[in-house]
Amino acid sequence: MPASDDFLSGDIPKLDAHSSLSGIGPIEMHHPTVSLGGDGKLDSETIQQGDELIVASDLDHNGEADHLKVIDADGEFSAWEYQHDDAGGHWVQTDHGHL
């Protein structure tokens, strides 16, 4: 599990496709550069961490990532969605596989 001292590029932890986001809270978006939400607003950023590519998206425009995609160099990937609840929220894995 990534620890708070593993965070790079703002609040994005060091991740790979096998990482668990259990215990990781909201991830603040600092520099979105692309609109993936279809509304023309900048909502996503891509971060290269070693051999991993991470795409973080803030589709509800609240300043925090609500979707993360992690792709390893070998094509292994995982997708995560941040779901808000009475305890604050948690990350739920929505997909995992190999490209």
Secondary structure, 3 states (H helix, E strand, C coil): CCCHHHEECCCEECCCCCCCCCCCCCEECCCCCECCCCCCCCCEEEEEECCEEEEEECCCCCCEECEEEEECCCCEEEEEEEECCCCCCEEEEEEEEEC
